[in-house]
């Protein structure tokens, strides 16, 4: 059980011992309900960008220029990742 929840095994043993001795204080859960889980549909995979007349896409931040071949896996998602990396 400890491994499943990434806990130290002795911690689980301590909790069980405290519960048997009546020393484990648990929160009052009266009136508490679980919230239903909603899973969003995955976003559609970005399509490759159309090649420009020069065939490249440039992402420029100050003195740094990242040039990608527009025909080679230059998806909008990848361009956004590159832009995010330049900002940090």
N, CA and C atoms as a LAMMPS dump frame, in Angstrom:
ITEM: TIMESTEP
0
ITEM: NUMBER OF ATOMS
264
ITEM: BOX BOUNDS ff ff ff
-5.0000000000000000e+02 5.0000000000000000e+02
-5.0000000000000000e+02 5.0000000000000000e+02
-5.0000000000000000e+02 5.0000000000000000e+02
ITEM: ATOMS id mol type element x y z
1 1 1 N 0.827 -1.187 0
2 1 2 C 0 0 0
3 1 3 C 0.877 1.259 0
4 2 1 N 1.94 1.24 0.779
5 2 2 C 2.816 2.412 0.847
6 2 3 C 3.419 2.702 -0.51
7 3 1 N 3.813 1.663 -1.217
8 3 2 C 4.439 1.845 -2.526
9 3 3 C 3.466 2.482 -3.512
10 4 1 N 2.207 2.071 -3.455
11 4 2 C 1.2 2.594 -4.368
12 4 3 C 1.052 4.109 -4.221
13 5 1 N 1.165 4.614 -3.004
14 5 2 C 0.994 6.04 -2.741
15 5 3 C 2.327 6.764 -2.531
16 6 1 N 3.418 6.072 -2.854
17 6 2 C 4.766 6.631 -2.758
18 6 3 C 5.058 7.154 -1.354
19 7 1 N 4.738 6.31 -0.346
20 7 2 C 4.996 6.645 1.051
21 7 3 C 6.071 5.724 1.605
22 8 1 N 6.694 6.151 2.663
23 8 2 C 7.639 5.31 3.378
24 8 3 C 6.817 4.265 4.138
25 9 1 N 7.161 2.965 4.018
26 9 2 C 6.352 1.929 4.682
27 9 3 C 6.152 2.154 6.176
28 10 1 N 7.146 2.693 6.854
29 10 2 C 6.992 2.904 8.3
30 10 3 C 5.919 3.949 8.605
31 11 1 N 5.692 4.873 7.669
32 11 2 C 4.65 5.889 7.876
33 11 3 C 3.278 5.227 7.935
34 12 1 N 3.034 4.299 7.012
35 12 2 C 1.744 3.593 7.002
36 12 3 C 1.588 2.772 8.275
37 13 1 N 2.666 2.125 8.703
38 13 2 C 2.614 1.353 9.955
39 13 3 C 2.296 2.25 11.14
40 14 1 N 2.927 3.41 11.176
41 14 2 C 2.657 4.368 12.264
42 14 3 C 1.197 4.792 12.263
43 15 1 N 0.66 5.089 11.073
44 15 2 C -0.748 5.511 10.982
45 15 3 C -1.678 4.4 11.456
46 16 1 N -1.383 3.16 11.068
47 16 2 C -2.237 2.039 11.489
48 16 3 C -2.19 1.872 13.009
49 17 1 N -0.985 1.961 13.596
50 17 2 C -0.832 1.828 15.047
51 17 3 C -1.614 2.933 15.765
52 18 1 N -1.467 4.169 15.3
53 18 2 C -2.185 5.286 15.91
54 18 3 C -3.698 5.105 15.795
55 19 1 N -4.172 4.597 14.658
56 19 2 C -5.614 4.367 14.478
57 19 3 C -6.113 3.304 15.454
58 20 1 N -5.335 2.209 15.649
59 20 2 C -5.725 1.159 16.606
60 20 3 C -5.782 1.702 18.03
61 21 1 N -4.871 2.607 18.36
62 21 2 C -4.812 3.166 19.707
63 21 3 C -5.814 4.308 19.905
64 22 1 N -6.51 4.708 18.832
65 22 2 C -7.48 5.788 18.929
66 22 3 C -6.835 7.155 18.985
67 23 1 N -5.576 7.246 18.599
68 23 2 C -4.848 8.51 18.654
69 23 3 C -4.77 9.218 17.302
70 24 1 N -5.277 8.591 16.28
71 24 2 C -5.227 9.201 14.946
72 24 3 C -6.438 10.109 14.783
73 25 1 N -6.207 11.379 14.626
74 25 2 C -7.284 12.356 14.503
75 25 3 C -7.64 12.488 13.027
76 26 1 N -8.883 12.191 12.729
77 26 2 C -9.371 12.294 11.357
78 26 3 C -10.313 13.485 11.245
79 27 1 N -10.357 14.133 10.093
80 27 2 C -11.266 15.269 9.936
81 27 3 C -12.715 14.801 9.933
82 28 1 N -13.604 15.694 10.329
83 28 2 C -15.03 15.405 10.297
84 28 3 C -15.51 15.542 8.856
85 29 1 N -15.913 14.44 8.254
86 29 2 C -16.303 14.44 6.848
87 29 3 C -17.811 14.446 6.651
88 30 1 N -18.571 14.726 7.73
89 30 2 C -20.028 14.777 7.597
90 30 3 C -20.42 15.885 6.621
91 31 1 N -21.294 15.562 5.701
92 31 2 C -21.767 16.543 4.742
93 31 3 C -20.831 16.764 3.564
94 32 1 N -19.709 16.052 3.544
95 32 2 C -18.767 16.2 2.435
96 32 3 C -19.2 15.284 1.29
97 33 1 N -19.12 15.783 0.099
98 33 2 C -19.435 15 -1.088
99 33 3 C -18.242 15.022 -2.023
100 34 1 N -18.17 14.014 -2.854
101 34 2 C -17.133 13.989 -3.876
102 34 3 C -17.597 14.772 -5.085
103 35 1 N -16.68 15.435 -5.71
104 35 2 C -16.986 16.193 -6.915
105 35 3 C -16.795 15.271 -8.108
106 36 1 N -17.752 15.241 -9.03
107 36 2 C -17.566 14.374 -10.195
108 36 3 C -16.397 14.849 -11.051
109 37 1 N -15.705 13.889 -11.61
110 37 2 C -14.547 14.198 -12.45
111 37 3 C -15.013 14.389 -13.884
112 38 1 N -14.563 15.477 -14.477
113 38 2 C -14.868 15.729 -15.874
114 38 3 C -13.562 15.718 -16.652
115 39 1 N -13.511 14.927 -17.702
116 39 2 C -12.309 14.827 -18.516
117 39 3 C -12.583 15.481 -19.857
118 40 1 N -11.71 16.438 -20.186
119 40 2 C -11.863 17.11 -21.469
120 40 3 C -11.339 16.229 -22.59
121 41 1 N -11.94 16.381 -23.741
122 41 2 C -11.439 15.666 -24.909
123 41 3 C -10.064 16.223 -25.26
124 42 1 N -9.14 15.37 -25.692
125 42 2 C -7.81 15.872 -26.042
126 42 3 C -7.898 16.852 -27.207
127 43 1 N -7.024 17.851 -27.146
128 43 2 C -6.981 18.84 -28.223
129 43 3 C -6.512 18.163 -29.504
130 44 1 N -7.063 18.562 -30.626
131 44 2 C -6.621 17.958 -31.879
132 44 3 C -5.147 18.277 -32.126
133 45 1 N -4.447 17.345 -32.719
134 45 2 C -3.028 17.534 -33.027
135 45 3 C -2.879 18.653 -34.043
136 46 1 N -1.926 19.533 -33.783
137 46 2 C -1.686 20.66 -34.683
138 46 3 C -1.181 20.157 -36.029
139 47 1 N -1.666 20.781 -37.066
140 47 2 C -1.243 20.435 -38.418
141 47 3 C 0.016 21.205 -38.778
142 48 1 N 0.884 20.631 -39.621
143 48 2 C 2.069 21.371 -40.043
144 48 3 C 1.682 22.681 -40.721
145 49 1 N 2.479 23.699 -40.481
146 49 2 C 2.237 24.994 -41.091
147 49 3 C 2.621 24.951 -42.565
148 50 1 N 1.918 25.736 -43.365
149 50 2 C 2.244 25.798 -44.783
150 50 3 C 3.59 26.505 -44.959
151 51 1 N 4.379 26.015 -45.893
152 51 2 C 5.693 26.616 -46.133
153 51 3 C 5.532 28.007 -46.717
154 52 1 N 6.373 28.916 -46.259
155 52 2 C 6.365 30.267 -46.794
156 52 3 C 7.209 30.286 -48.073
157 53 1 N 7.3 31.436 -48.673
158 53 2 C 8.088 31.537 -49.898
159 53 3 C 9.55 31.181 -49.646
160 54 1 N 10.059 31.485 -48.423
161 54 2 C 11.449 31.147 -48.121
162 54 3 C 11.575 29.723 -47.589
163 55 1 N 10.45 29.117 -47.183
164 55 2 C 10.473 27.748 -46.697
165 55 3 C 10.924 27.618 -45.246
166 56 1 N 11.075 28.737 -44.531
167 56 2 C 11.498 28.673 -43.136
168 56 3 C 10.566 29.492 -42.253
169 57 1 N 10.619 29.165 -40.978
170 57 2 C 9.889 29.929 -39.976
171 57 3 C 10.927 30.432 -38.991
172 58 1 N 10.941 31.723 -38.724
173 58 2 C 11.888 32.32 -37.795
174 58 3 C 11.166 32.755 -36.529
175 59 1 N 11.701 32.33 -35.38
176 59 2 C 11.22 32.794 -34.088
177 59 3 C 12.358 33.63 -33.525
178 60 1 N 12.092 34.93 -33.315
179 60 2 C 13.149 35.865 -32.934
180 60 3 C 12.855 36.439 -31.56
181 61 1 N 13.873 36.399 -30.691
182 61 2 C 13.787 37.005 -29.356
183 61 3 C 15.114 37.709 -29.114
184 62 1 N 15.116 39.028 -29.18
185 62 2 C 16.349 39.788 -28.993
186 62 3 C 17.371 39.429 -30.054
187 63 1 N 18.548 38.977 -29.601
188 63 2 C 19.606 38.596 -30.524
189 63 3 C 19.528 37.131 -30.945
190 64 1 N 18.55 36.398 -30.425
191 64 2 C 18.446 34.966 -30.719
192 64 3 C 17.407 34.736 -31.806
193 65 1 N 17.786 33.983 -32.823
194 65 2 C 16.865 33.601 -33.889
195 65 3 C 16.856 32.085 -34
196 66 1 N 15.669 31.498 -33.918
197 66 2 C 15.513 30.063 -34.131
198 66 3 C 14.843 29.91 -35.476
199 67 1 N 15.529 29.276 -36.396
200 67 2 C 15.009 29.103 -37.756
201 67 3 C 14.663 27.639 -37.953
202 68 1 N 13.43 27.397 -38.365
203 68 2 C 12.96 26.03 -38.614
204 68 3 C 12.521 25.898 -40.051
205 69 1 N 12.785 24.752 -40.614
206 69 2 C 12.302 24.444 -41.951
207 69 3 C 10.797 24.219 -41.841
208 70 1 N 10.017 25.004 -42.552
209 70 2 C 8.554 24.95 -42.429
210 70 3 C 8.001 23.607 -42.873
211 71 1 N 8.674 22.947 -43.788
212 71 2 C 8.169 21.669 -44.286
213 71 3 C 8.488 20.525 -43.331
214 72 1 N 9.459 20.689 -42.451
215 72 2 C 9.889 19.602 -41.569
216 72 3 C 9.308 19.76 -40.172
217 73 1 N 8.229 19.107 -39.892
218 73 2 C 7.587 19.037 -38.576
219 73 3 C 7.468 20.387 -37.864
220 74 1 N 7.176 21.418 -38.574
221 74 2 C 6.987 22.735 -37.948
222 74 3 C 5.513 22.91 -37.627
223 75 1 N 5.081 22.251 -36.559
224 75 2 C 3.684 22.389 -36.146
225 75 3 C 3.548 23.629 -35.279
226 76 1 N 2.351 24.114 -35.178
227 76 2 C 2.084 25.283 -34.341
228 76 3 C 2.443 24.99 -32.891
229 77 1 N 2.223 23.756 -32.449
230 77 2 C 2.554 23.371 -31.083
231 77 3 C 4.053 23.492 -30.845
232 78 1 N 4.852 23.01 -31.778
233 78 2 C 6.31 23.068 -31.617
234 78 3 C 6.811 24.512 -31.627
235 79 1 N 6.251 25.342 -32.505
236 79 2 C 6.633 26.75 -32.552
237 79 3 C 6.295 27.426 -31.222
238 80 1 N 5.136 27.092 -30.637
239 80 2 C 4.747 27.659 -29.342
240 80 3 C 5.713 27.212 -28.246
241 81 1 N 6.158 25.94 -28.28
242 81 2 C 7.124 25.457 -27.3
243 81 3 C 8.433 26.231 -27.389
244 82 1 N 8.896 26.479 -28.6
245 82 2 C 10.133 27.218 -28.809
246 82 3 C 9.978 28.652 -28.282
247 83 1 N 8.863 29.287 -28.594
248 83 2 C 8.631 30.663 -28.14
249 83 3 C 8.585 30.716 -26.619
250 84 1 N 7.928 29.741 -25.981
251 84 2 C 7.859 29.69 -24.521
252 84 3 C 9.251 29.519 -23.918
253 85 1 N 10.087 28.691 -24.545
254 85 2 C 11.429 28.467 -24.033
255 85 3 C 12.277 29.732 -24.136
256 86 1 N 12.049 30.536 -25.156
257 86 2 C 12.812 31.776 -25.308
258 86 3 C 12.426 32.811 -24.271
259 87 1 N 11.208 32.76 -23.793
260 87 2 C 10.732 33.754 -22.82
261 87 3 C 11.306 33.479 -21.435
262 88 1 N 11.491 32.206 -21.116
263 88 2 C 11.975 31.875 -19.759
264 88 3 C 13.467 31.958 -19.667
